[in-house]
Amino acid sequence: MNSTEAARPDALHRDALAVLQPGFTGTTAPDWLRRRLGEGLVSVGLFGRNITDDRQLAALTAQLRAERPELLVAVDEEGGDVTRLDVREGSAFPGNLALGAVDDTALTREVARALGARLAACGVNLNWAPCADVNSDPRNPVIGVRSFGSGTELAARHTAAYVEGLQLAGVAACTKHFPGHGDTSVDSHLALPRVDADEALLHARELVPFRAAIEAGTRAVMSAHLLVPALDPENPATLSPRILTGLLREELGYRGLVVTDGIEMGAIADTYGIERGAVLALAAGADAVCVGGGLADEATVLRLRDALTAAVREGTLPEERLAEAAGRVRELAAWTAAHAAGGPGATGTPGGAEEPAAAEAYTRTGLRAARRALRATPDKPVTPLSGPPYVASLTVAVNFAVGEETPWGPAAELRALLPGTRSGSYGAAQGEPAALAGEILAAAGERPLVVVVRDAHRHGWMTEVLDRLLAVRPEAVVVEMGVPQSPPRGALYLATHGAARVCARAAAEVLAGARD
């Protein structure tokens, strides 16, 4: 074996590590992660488990960059229902549906830039956002309020504005979920969804926001784990050369980084396994493999690294394809580093140039947007509550992207504005709708009643509870914090277009007759 051949495995290992975006547990970097950064790892993914506040996050990212200065630190921070910065309090920024409801692209750009500035100040430089999905199926269990809406052109113009805002702050946008996850009724965290639209409809609807994102200069695109038979009847988009290379690269002309959705999600892991899934994704045209939302250990990283290097040696993954993918990851890391330093390629205010501000410093922008997104029953007077209410929240299990740990609803905000407010949560597992309605009415007594729901149209038990409550208490207020549906319910129906903390605050202000 000559010297070149002897060095070859090391180069392969570096490239294989470079294309992984792993997660880890804890609020400081474990030794194994720091070691792998020295060996070639270029990206790290952060989740709610890694973040307590902005100052701790800045310390963590500084610790990581001590090992590799040109490092991609990624987070899934959509604002709205999907937040990692504010996972324990609820987001300081409204999500996409709220921004789409306002339909002011300047506001969307401003919110995205404010969120990007906060991320950059904390040392995060890649955001797995925005969602460019057109929410065309109202039953969708995983997109919903994460979409700008069901209108194609609306989703396109706000996707572009969001990309521009984030990247003005020096944070690379990762537009998702290509080629579009809006026309599904299955959560890809759990199983493989299917989009049965024909090719003409896909080009006229699903792909339009992605074209807008590409024109806006999105630095990354995330693939979706779903089957689109009109484009590829055999392979999910993440594993499809026709979709990632033929459509995204060749037809749409995209030249940036392609990132997979979490490779450990059920749609891939339960069908192909994460090792084979990672190899097939790279071979199809992906450049980076997101892993770590559920699997977050060194063993997983080594399994994927070794699967990729073995595939190269066996000839199932071309070495030049792996090298190309690793090169794109390093190029994006260099772009973010240049932006943070204010060097070539930088635009706007250099990210990371200031100490992390408290989350409240950004809430003014988010709250202003949330207030504009709030919609009340048309042609009905908005009368503040007569006293501290009883707030009954009808709850359901949320999808993995949202996370069960993030609080939602206006009860806490109402307690701050109307001391003495009481509240309770009610789920389908606690009893039949008639029994639940009876419990709520008994708990409320003579207090004003506020009923809080989330995507009531998708849950028959929830609409039945509402019907029973409103038959007895027609003056009750209904607050919908998911996707609103017509006709409005209750004496006053407030649609917040999302469950962010600032959306809850906007609703509570109206109910309490207060505005700071």
C-alpha positions in Angstrom: 0.0 0.0 0.0 1.5 3.4 -1.0 1.3 6.6 1.1 -1.7 7.9 -0.9 -3.7 4.7 -0.3 -2.7 4.8 3.4 -4.1 8.3 3.8 -7.3 7.5 1.9 -9.2 6.0 4.9 -8.6 9.1 6.9 -9.9 11.4 4.2 -13.0 9.2 3.9 -13.6 9.3 7.6 -13.3 13.1 7.6 -15.8 13.4 4.7 -18.1 10.9 6.3 -18.1 12.8 9.6 -18.5 16.1 7.7 -21.8 15.2 6.2 -23.4 14.3 9.6 -25.5 16.7 11.7 -25.7 14.9 15.0 -27.3 15.9 18.3 -26.2 15.2 21.9 -27.6 15.3 25.4 -26.8 17.9 28.0 -26.1 21.7 28.1 -22.3 21.4 27.7 -20.4 19.6 24.9 -19.5 16.0 25.8 -16.0 14.8 25.4 -16.9 12.5 22.5 -18.4 15.3 20.5 -15.4 17.5 21.0 -13.2 14.7 19.9 -15.2 14.1 16.7 -15.1 17.8 15.9 -11.3 17.5 15.8 -11.6 14.5 13.5 -13.7 16.2 10.9 -17.3 16.7 12.2 -18.5 20.1 10.8 -22.0 20.3 12.1 -23.9 19.9 15.4 -27.7 20.0 15.9 -29.2 21.5 19.0 -32.5 20.7 20.5 -34.6 21.9 23.5 -32.7 19.5 25.8 -29.5 21.4 25.1 -30.8 24.9 25.9 -31.8 26.6 29.2 -31.4 30.3 28.2 -29.6 32.5 25.7 -26.5 33.0 27.8 -26.0 29.3 28.4 -26.5 28.7 24.7 -23.8 31.2 23.8 -21.4 29.5 26.2 -22.2 26.2 24.7 -21.6 27.3 21.1 -18.4 29.0 22.2 -17.2 25.7 23.7 -18.0 23.9 20.5 -16.2 26.5 18.3 -13.1 26.2 20.5 -12.7 22.8 18.9 -13.7 23.9 15.3 -14.0 27.7 14.6 -15.8 27.1 11.2 -18.7 25.1 12.7 -22.3 24.8 11.7 -24.5 25.0 14.8 -28.0 24.1 13.7 -31.3 24.4 15.5 -35.0 23.8 14.7 -36.3 27.2 15.6 -39.3 28.0 13.5 -40.9 30.3 16.1 -44.5 29.7 16.9 -45.3 26.1 18.0 -41.8 24.8 17.1 -39.3 26.4 19.4 -36.0 25.3 21.0 -34.9 28.7 22.3 -38.1 29.0 24.4 -39.0 25.4 24.8 -40.0 25.8 28.4 -41.9 29.1 28.1 -43.3 29.2 24.6 -41.9 31.2 21.7 -41.3 34.9 21.7 -42.0 34.9 18.0 -45.3 34.0 16.2 -45.1 31.1 13.7 -45.7 31.0 10.0 -49.5 30.8 10.0 -49.7 34.0 12.1 -47.4 35.8 9.7 -49.4 34.5 6.7 -52.6 35.7 8.3 -51.2 39.3 8.5 -49.8 38.9 5.0 -47.2 41.7 5.3 -43.9 40.4 3.8 -42.1 43.3 5.4 -43.3 42.1 8.8 -42.3 38.5 8.0 -38.8 39.7 7.0 -38.5 41.8 10.2 -39.6 38.9 12.5 -37.2 36.5 10.7 -34.4 38.9 11.0 -35.1 39.5 14.7 -35.2 35.8 15.3 -32.0 35.4 13.3 -30.3 38.1 15.3 -31.1 36.3 18.5 -29.8 33.0 17.1 -26.6 34.7 15.8 -26.0 36.4 19.1 -26.2 32.9 20.7 -23.8 31.4 18.2 -26.3 29.5 16.1 -25.8 29.9 12.4 -28.0 27.4 10.7 -31.8 27.3 11.2 -33.8 24.4 10.0 -36.5 26.8 8.9 -38.7 28.1 7.3 -41.5 25.6 6.4 -42.4 26.3 2.7 -45.1 23.7 2.8 -48.5 24.7 1.4 -51.0 23.4 4.0 -53.5 22.1 1.4 -54.8 19.2 3.5 -56.6 20.5 6.6 -56.2 17.1 8.3 -52.4 17.5 8.2 -51.2 16.4 11.6 -47.6 17.7 11.3 -47.6 20.9 9.3 -50.7 23.0 10.1 -49.7 26.2 11.8 -46.1 25.6 10.7 -47.2 26.6 7.2 -47.8 30.2 6.1 -51.2 29.0 4.8 -53.1 27.1 2.2 -52.5 29.7 -0.6 -49.6 28.9 -2.9 -48.6 32.5 -3.7 -49.0 33.6 -0.1 -46.7 30.7 1.0 -44.2 31.6 -1.7 -43.8 35.3 -0.9 -43.6 34.8 2.8 -41.1 31.9 2.4 -38.9 34.2 0.4 -39.2 37.1 2.9 -38.4 34.7 5.8 -35.3 33.4 4.0 -34.1 37.0 3.4 -34.7 38.0 7.0 -32.8 35.1 8.5 -29.9 35.4 6.2 -29.6 39.2 6.7 -28.7 38.3 10.3 -26.0 35.8 9.1 -28.0 32.7 9.9 -28.4 30.2 7.0 -32.0 29.4 6.2 -32.9 25.7 5.6 -36.2 25.7 3.6 -38.3 22.6 4.2 -39.8 20.0 3.6 -38.9 19.5 -0.1 -40.8 18.8 -2.4 -43.7 19.7 0.0 -45.3 18.1 3.1 -48.6 20.1 3.1 -50.8 17.6 1.2 -50.4 14.8 3.7 -52.5 13.3 6.5 -49.7 11.1 8.0 -46.8 12.3 10.3 -43.5 11.3 8.8 -42.1 11.1 12.4 -44.2 8.0 12.7 -44.7 6.5 9.2 -44.2 7.2 5.5 -46.7 9.8 4.1 -47.8 9.8 0.5 -48.6 12.8 -1.8 -50.8 11.7 -4.7 -50.9 15.0 -6.6 -50.1 14.7 -10.2 -46.9 16.4 -11.6 -48.8 19.4 -13.0 -50.3 20.2 -9.6 -47.0 19.7 -7.8 -45.4 22.3 -10.0 -48.3 24.6 -9.7 -48.6 24.3 -5.9 -46.0 22.4 -3.8 -42.9 23.6 -5.7 -43.8 27.3 -6.1 -42.6 28.3 -2.6 -39.4 26.3 -3.0 -38.7 28.2 -6.3 -39.2 31.4 -4.4 -36.8 30.3 -1.7 -34.2 29.4 -4.2 -34.6 32.8 -5.9 -34.2 34.4 -2.5 -30.9 32.6 -2.0 -31.7 30.0 0.6 -28.5 28.5 1.7 -30.0 25.1 2.5 -33.0 23.0 1.6 -34.3 20.1 3.8 -35.8 17.0 2.1 -39.0 15.4 3.2 -39.5 11.7 4.1 -42.6 11.2 1.9 -43.5 9.3 -1.2 -44.5 11.3 -4.3 -45.5 8.7 -7.0 -45.8 11.3 -9.7 -42.1 12.1 -9.3 -40.7 8.8 -8.1 -43.1 5.8 -7.4 -40.5 3.8 -5.5 -38.3 6.0 -3.3 -39.2 8.6 -0.6 -38.0 12.1 -1.6 -35.0 11.9 0.8 -33.7 8.8 -1.0 -34.8 9.7 -4.5 -32.2 10.7 -7.2 -35.1 11.8 -9.4 -36.3 14.3 -6.8 -33.0 15.5 -5.1 -30.8 15.5 -8.2 -33.1 15.5 -11.2 -35.8 18.0 -9.9 -34.1 20.1 -7.2 -30.6 20.4 -8.7 -31.1 20.0 -12.5 -34.6 21.4 -13.1 -34.8 24.0 -10.3 -31.2 24.9 -10.5 -30.5 24.8 -6.8 -26.8 24.9 -5.9 -26.8 25.0 -2.1 -26.7 22.5 0.7 -29.3 19.7 0.8 -30.1 18.4 4.3 -32.2 15.4 5.1 -35.0 15.6 7.7 -34.1 13.5 10.8 -32.9 10.2 9.5 -34.1 8.4 12.6 -37.7 9.4 11.9 -40.1 6.4 11.4 -40.6 7.0 7.7 -36.9 6.1 7.1 -35.7 4.3 10.1 -38.6 1.8 10.2 -38.4 1.1 6.5 -34.7 1.3 5.5 -32.8 1.6 8.8 -30.7 4.7 9.5 -27.4 3.3 8.1 -28.9 2.3 4.7 -31.1 5.4 4.7 -28.0 7.7 5.2 -26.1 5.9 2.3 -29.1 6.1 0.0 -29.7 9.8 0.8 -26.2 10.7 0.0 -26.3 8.7 -3.2 -29.5 10.4 -4.2 -28.0 13.9 -3.8 -28.3 14.9 -0.1 -25.3 16.6 1.3 -25.9 16.4 5.1 -27.7 13.8 7.2 -29.7 15.3 10.2 -29.7 12.9 13.1 -30.0 13.4 16.8 -33.6 14.4 17.6 -34.2 10.9 19.0 -30.7 9.4 18.7 -28.1 11.5 20.4 -25.0 9.4 21.2 -21.5 8.7 19.9 -22.4 5.2 18.9 -25.0 6.5 16.4 -22.4 8.9 14.9 -19.9 6.1 14.5 -22.5 3.7 13.0 -23.4 6.3 10.3 -19.8 7.2 9.7 -18.8 3.6 9.2 -21.8 2.9 7.0 -20.8 5.7 4.7 -17.2 4.7 4.5 -18.1 1.1 3.9 -20.5 2.1 1.1 -17.7 4.0 -0.6 -15.3 1.0 -0.4 -18.0 -1.3 -1.6 -18.8 1.0 -4.5 -22.5 1.7 -3.6 -21.7 5.3 -2.8 -19.3 7.0 -5.2 -16.3 8.6 -3.4 -16.7 11.8 -5.4 -20.3 12.1 -4.3 -19.3 11.9 -0.7 -16.5 14.4 -1.2 -18.9 16.8 -3.0 -21.4 16.6 -0.2 -18.7 17.2 2.4 -17.4 20.1 0.4 -20.8 21.8 0.4 -21.1 21.4 4.2 -17.7 23.1 4.6 -18.6 25.8 2.2 -21.7 26.7 4.2 -19.7 26.7 7.4 -17.2 29.1 5.8 -20.1 31.4 4.6 -21.5 31.6 8.1 -18.0 32.3 9.6 -17.4 35.0 7.1 -20.7 36.6 7.9 -20.0 36.5 11.7 -16.6 38.2 11.1 -18.1 40.8 8.7 -15.9 39.5 5.9 -16.5 38.6 2.3 -20.0 37.4 1.6 -21.4 39.1 4.7 -24.6 41.0 4.4 -26.5 43.1 7.0 -25.3 43.3 10.6 -22.7 40.7 11.5 -24.1 37.9 13.6 -22.5 37.0 16.8 -21.0 40.4 17.3 -22.9 41.2 20.5 -23.5 39.6 23.8 -26.7 37.5 23.8 -29.6 39.6 24.9 -32.4 38.4 27.1 -35.3 36.8 25.2 -37.5 39.7 26.3 -35.5 42.1 24.1 -37.0 40.4 21.0 -40.5 39.9 22.3 -41.6 43.4 21.3 -41.3 42.5 17.6 -42.9 39.1 18.1 -45.8 40.5 20.2 -46.5 43.3 17.7 -46.8 40.6 15.0 -49.0 38.3 17.1 -51.4 41.2 17.9 -51.7 41.9 14.2 -52.4 38.2 13.5 -55.2 37.9 16.1 -58.7 37.6 14.6 -62.0 38.0 16.4 -65.5 37.0 15.3 -66.5 39.4 12.5 -69.2 41.9 13.3 -69.2 41.0 17.0 -68.2 43.5 19.7 -65.1 42.5 21.6 -66.1 42.9 25.2 -63.5 42.2 27.9 -64.3 39.5 30.5 -66.3 40.7 33.5 -63.8 39.1 35.9 -61.2 36.4 36.4 -62.3 33.5 34.2 -62.1 29.7 34.2 -59.9 28.6 31.3 -60.6 25.1 30.1 -58.0 23.8 27.6 -58.9 20.9 25.4 -55.6 19.1 24.8 -54.3 16.5 22.4 -50.9 14.9 22.0 -48.7 17.1 19.7 -46.3 15.9 17.1 -42.6 15.3 17.7 -41.6 18.6 16.0 -43.6 20.6 18.5 -42.7 18.6 21.6 -45.0 17.9 24.6 -42.8 20.0 27.0 -43.6 23.4 25.5 -46.5 25.1 27.4 -49.3 26.8 25.4 -52.6 28.6 26.0 -53.6 31.9 27.5 -54.2 30.8 31.1 -50.8 31.9 32.4 -51.1 35.2 30.6 -54.6 35.7 31.9 -53.5 35.0 35.5 -51.0 37.8 35.1 -53.6 40.2 33.8 -56.6 39.0 35.8 -55.4 37.6 39.2 -57.7 34.9 40.4 -58.0 33.2 37.0 -58.4 29.5 37.3 -57.7 26.8 34.7 -57.8 23.1 33.9 -56.7 20.8 31.1 -59.0 18.1 29.6 -58.1 15.3 27.1 -60.1 12.6 25.3 -58.5 10.0 27.5 -60.1 11.6 30.6 -63.7 10.7 29.7 -66.5 10.9 27.2 -67.4 14.4 25.8 -70.5 14.6 27.9 -68.6 13.9 31.1 -65.8 16.3 30.2 -68.3 19.1 29.5 -69.9 18.4 32.8 -66.6 18.6 34.6 -65.8 21.9 32.9 -69.1 23.5 33.7 -68.8 22.4 37.4 -65.3 23.8 37.7 -66.2 27.1 36.0 -69.3 27.7 38.2 -70.3 31.3 37.7 -67.0 32.5 36.4 -66.7 33.7 32.8 -65.8 30.6 30.7 -62.9 30.6 28.2 -62.5 27.4 26.2 -59.1 26.9 24.5 -58.7 24.5 21.6 -56.0 23.5 19.1 -57.1 22.3 15.6 -60.6 21.6 16.8 -61.6 20.6 13.3 -59.3 17.6 13.4 -60.7 16.2 16.7 -64.4 15.0 16.8 -64.4 14.7 20.6 -63.2 18.3 20.9 -66.0 19.7 18.7 -68.5 17.7 20.7 -67.3 19.1 24.0 -67.5 22.6 22.5 -71.1 21.9 21.3 -72.2 20.8 24.8 -70.5 23.7 26.6 -71.9 26.3 24.3 -75.4 24.8 24.6 -75.3 25.6 28.3 -72.9 28.6 28.3 -73.6 30.4 24.9 -71.7 33.5 26.2 -68.4 31.4 26.5 -65.3 32.6 24.6 -63.5 30.1 22.3 -59.8 30.6 21.6 -58.5 28.6 18.7 -54.7 28.3 18.8 -54.3 26.0 15.8 -55.6 26.3 12.3 -59.0 28.2 12.5 -62.0 26.8 10.7 -65.4 28.4 9.8 -67.9 29.1 11.1 -66.6 30.7 14.3 -67.9 29.3 17.6 -69.0 31.0 20.8 -70.0 34.5 21.7 -66.5 35.5 20.9 -64.1 33.4 18.8 -60.5 34.4 18.9 -58.1 32.8 16.3 -54.4 33.3 17.3 -53.0 31.3 14.3 -50.6 29.5 16.6 -49.7 28.6 20.1 -46.6 30.8 20.7 -46.4 32.6 24.0 -46.8 36.0 22.2 -50.0 34.7 20.5 -51.4 33.7 23.9 -50.4 37.1 25.2 -52.3 38.8 22.4 -55.4 36.9 23.1 -55.2 37.5 26.9 -54.9 41.2 26.3 -58.1 41.3 24.4 -59.9 39.2 27.0 -58.6 41.3 29.8 -59.1 44.6 28.1 -55.4 45.3 28.6 -52.5 46.4 26.3 -49.1 47.3 27.6 
